[in-house]
């Protein structure tokens, strides 16, 4: 089945480099949007989807994963509260944009955090935007399962939510739902945000790691335009290097993932290297980090300065994938690893191994996306951080590689 039209649609409208994710991603997506698609049926569907409407939303809902929870990471919301208090409190209404807002946990968390800090509703205005109409509907309804509160002990559910004992779900009280304006928007094309004013705080978390380089550049330029000169950009766990690459400067505590405008973004050119040189550099860097390379030991756990660092879990499938790579069957290993992370989407080790395999065959953008996903799932994953540094070094991207290398070096010495 020819999925090239679907790939082009995802790249142009969502910024996703679908082909770099492997052929099974596209065929699996095609089967989700059409029960038993032929090439002709799929191309016809894609043509309709390109014009928007229900067909396009069906593509979005099946291609985009909406995953969030209240007060995710914690520190970004503390930073927002302190920044509002210090810079703008009492002067004017603070404008906040959450995009993509997913199913709404993030903008509601901002509203709750600012309210708990004593700010009246009229002192801030929150706009929440997303391309996924289904996720946006959930956000507007404000009804959540208990899973939406995982990892958070700071939400007083009795104060901010109404509990339905029959469904075991929680609904945000009307007073807080009314604090947020929800709207459809595509940050890649700026559709829905063309006439937006400036925002003091913009939360754009865990979108950049899924975009191809051109789309990432476009989104970062859009974020710069949407942000006031003294505004704050909040990104995701695995995205600080991207913000720095595009001329933003880190502010506040590291765990806040907060950035301010700095100079103009610099242009970075990738340098070509031979496959042998790439393997040699990977081997050298992996040894210095205490992490086995693709051609290394079969041991699933290794020591880093007395600490146990897990390379792969004990699942036979990951062990088998590693064996395939060691045997030089890299293409087969990549496909098997792609299948594995679809089955186990929260496996940092699975995405780390996928990143190493992609890097071994010079698929740099796909490798970077996998490694960033590993860091998103497990921020302290030493192997993912060091291999991501390798990719940045290969592109002579010292601006992004320097801070990561320094942090990894400190961890090895601790």
N, C-alpha and C positions, 0 to 999 in steps of 0.2 A: 504494500500500500504506500502510495506517495504522500508523505506528510510535509513536503517542503512548503506548501502554501500555509499550513498551520504554523510552521516554524517562523516564517516571515511575518505572519500576523502577530505572534507573540513578541518578536523582536521589535517590530515597529511601534506597537501600541502599548506594550507592557515593559519593554526594555529587557526582556528575558532572552538570553542566548540559549535557546532550546536545544540546538544541535550539539552544543558543548556538553549538555547533560546526558547525551547518549540517545540512541534511536528508540529505546524502550520507553523513554519518557513521553515522546510524541505519540507513539502507537497506543500507549496506555491512556493518555489524555484523549485521543481520538475515540477510543472505546467508551470512555466515560461520557462523552458528549453525543455519541451516536452508538447505538447498541451493536450493530454489525456493519461498520462503514466500509464501503468500497472507496477507491481513490476518487472516482467521479462524485460520489455522494459527499465525501469529505471536502473536496474542492468547492462544491456548490454551497455547502454549509459555511465554509470560511468566507466565501464572497458575501454571503448574507451577514455574517458576523462583522465583517469589515465596515459595514454600514451602521453598526450599532444594534439596538433593539434586543429582543430576547435571545437571539443566537449569540450575540456578543457577551451578554451577561452569563450565559451558560458556559462559555469559554472561561470567563473570569472566575466564576465560582469553582470551576474544576481545576484551574491552573494555579490559583493563588491560595495559599494556606493562611487562614486567619487564626492566629494563635496569640492570646494575650491573657493577662490576669491583673487583678488590682494591685497597685503599688509595686509593680514589677521592678525589681532591683532596689527599690527604696530610696537610695541616695539622690537620684535625679529629682524626685519630688521635694526632698529637703532643700536641694539647691534652688529650686524654683521659688519656694517660700522665702528663703533668705534673700534671694535676689530682688524679689518684689518688695520686701520690707525695706531693703537698703536703698534701692534705686528709684522706685516709683510710687511707693505707698503714700496716698494722700495727695498726689499731684494730678493724676488722671487715671482713667480706666485702662488697665493693662490688657493688651490683646494677646491671646494665646491661640496657636494653631497646632492641632494634633493631626498629622497626615503622614502615613495612613493611620486611621484611628481603629481599624479592625472592628471588633464587636463592642467597642466603647469603654472597656475597662480603664484605658489610659486617660481619656478626657475626664471621666467621672472621678478618677483618682486625683487629678489636678484640682477639680472643683472641691472635693472633700478636703484636700490638703490646705487650700487657701481659706476655706471656711473655718477649719480648725484653728488656723493662725489668726482668726479674728477679723478677716477681711469681709466686708459686706458684699452681697452679690453684685451691687452696682459698681464696685471697684474693679471688676475684671469681666472680660468677655471672652468666651471660649468657643472656637470654631473647630469642629471635628469633621474630617473629610476622608472618604475612602472610595476606591473604584468599585468595590464589591457591594452591589446593591443588597444582597442577602445579609452580609455582615452589617451593613449600615442600618438595615431594618431592625436587626437584633439590638444594635446600639440604641436606636431611638426608643425601642420598647423598654429597654432597661431591665430585662429579666435575665437572671443568671443562675447557673447551677453552682453547687458548692465548690466545684473545681476552679471556678474563677477567683476564689480567695486563697488558693494554695500558696504557701510560702509567705503569707502576709498575716501578721498578728496585730496590725495597727488599725484595722477597719472595725469600727464599732457598728456591727450590722444592725443592731436594734435601733441605733440612732439614724442611720442613713438608708435603711432598707425595710421593706415589708416582707414578711415571710409567709409563703403559702404552704401550709402543712400538707395539703393534698398532693401537690406536685414536688414538694421539697425544693422549691426554687425561691430566689430572692429578687425582689423588684426595687429598683432605686426609687426613693420617694420623689413625688412630683416636684417638690421645691428644688431638688438638685437636678432633675431632668430638665427643668426649665432654664437652668444656668448655661446650657450648651446648645449651640446651633449646629445641627448635623446637615451635611450637604455632600452630594456626589462630586468627586474630583479625581483627576488623573495627574499625578505629580510629574510623570514623565513628559506628557504633552502640555501640562498646565491647564488642560480643559477643566472648567469649573473654577479655576483660580485666576483666569485672565485679568479680571478687574479687581482682584483682591488688593486691599491696602497693605500697609506694613504691619508686621507683628513683632511684639517685644520678645516673645518666647515661641520658638518653633520646635516641636517634638517630631522628629523623623527617625524612628527607631526600627532597625532590622528590616529595612527595605533595600538599602544600598548593597548589601551582601548578595542580593539575588540578581543584580543588574549587570549587563555587559558594560564595557568601559565607556562607550559612547553615551549610553543612557545615563550612566553614573555621572559623567561630566555634565550632562544636561540638567540632571536633577540638582546637583550641587550648585550650578549657576542659578537655578530657579530659587533655591533656598537662600542664596546670598541676596537675591533681589527682593525676596519676601521679608527679609529680616531688617529691623531698624539698625542704624549704625551702632547703637549700644546694646543691641539685642543679644539673646542667648539661644544657641542651637543645641539641642539634646539629641545625641545619636545612640545607637545600640552598642552592646558589649564589644562586638567585633569590628566596629566601624571607626574608632578614633583615628587610625592611620589614614583612612579615606578623607576625613575632615581636614587633617593636617596637609595632605597632598593638595587640597584645593584652597589653601590659604587661610584656614581657620586656626586659632590658637586656643589650646586647652586652658580652662579656667576652673577654679574650685577644686574640690577633692577628686582624685582620679575616678572613684566609683560613680561620680555624677555623670560622666561622659558628656560634659558641658563644654561648649566652645563659643568663642567670640570672633567677630570678623577681624582679620589681620590684613596682610598684604594681598596682592593679586595672586591667584594660583599660578604655580610654576608649571612649565611644560616639561614632561619627562619622556625620554625616548627609550624604548626597549632595545637592549643589545642582544644580538644573536650569539648563541653559544653552541658548540658541538654537543652531541648527546653524551659523549665520553666525558667532556668537561663538566656537564651537568651532574652526571653520576658521581664524579670525583668530588665536586663541591658538596653534593648532598651527603655523601659518606663522611666527609670531613666535618661538616656542620653538625650532623647527627651525633658523631662521636663526642664533639665538644659539648653538646647538650646532654649527653648521657642517654640519648634515644637511638635505638638501632635503626639503621636505614633499611631500605627495601631489600638490600642484599645481606642484611645482618642476621643476628641471632633469632632463633625460634622462640626464645623465652618470652612469655607474655608479660612479665614484670621485670623491671630493671631498677637499679638504684641511682639516684641523683643526690650526691652529697648526703648519703644516709637516709634519703627519703625514697619511699616506694612510688614509682610512677608507672601507671598502667598504660601499656602500649595498646594491647587489644584485650577484649574480654575473653572469657573462656569458651564462648560459643564456637562450635566446630566450624560454622560458616565463615567466620572471620579468619580462623586459623587456615582454612582451606584457601581463602582468597590470598592470604599472605604467601602460602606455598606456591600458588600459581604465579605470583609476581616473582618469587625467588627462582622459579623455573624459566623465567623469561617470557611467560605467556601473559604479557601485561594487558593486552586488549581484552583477553578473556577475564582477567582479574578485575579490570575496570567495570565490565558489564556485571560481573557477579557482585561487586561492591555497590554498584548503583542499585541493584535489586535488594541488597541487604539493607541499605539505609531507607529504602521505601518501606520495608517490613519493620524496621526498628528506627523510626525517625528521630528518636532522642539519643542516639548513640554517638557521642563525641568521638570515640575511637573509630567508629565506622567512617565518619566523615574525614577524620585525620588520615586514615589509610587511603581513602579515595583521593585526598589531596596529594599524597605522596605519589600514588600511581599516576595521576594526571600530570604532575610535574615531571615524572620520569620520561614522559613522551612529549614534553614541551607544550602541553595544553595549559598554558599559564593562567588564563582567565578562569577556566574551569577548576584548576587546582586552587587558585586563590579563593574562589567561592566556597569550595569544600572546606578549606582550612578556616575560613572565617565562620562558617557554620559550626565547625568543631569548637571554636573559641566562644561562640555565642552560647552553645550548650554547656561548655565547661571552660569558663574564663581563665582558669589557671592551668590549662593543658600546655605543658612545656613544649612537647613535640610540635604541636600545631603552631605555637608562637615562633619557634625557631625555623620551621620550614616556611612560614609566611615571610619571615625575615630574609630567607634565602631568595624567595621570589622577588622581593623588593630590591635586594642587592643586585640580582641579575638584570634588573631594569635601571640600575644606577639610581634608585630612588632612595637616597640616603635620608631624605627628610622623614620618610615614613619608617625606614629600617632602623635608624639610630635609636629612637626611644624604645622600640621593642627589643633591640639587641641589649641595651643597657639594663632593661628590666629582667630579661632572661638571665643575664650575667649575674645580677644581684641574687636571683633565686638559686643559681648553681652554687653561689658562695655561702648561702644561708644554711 
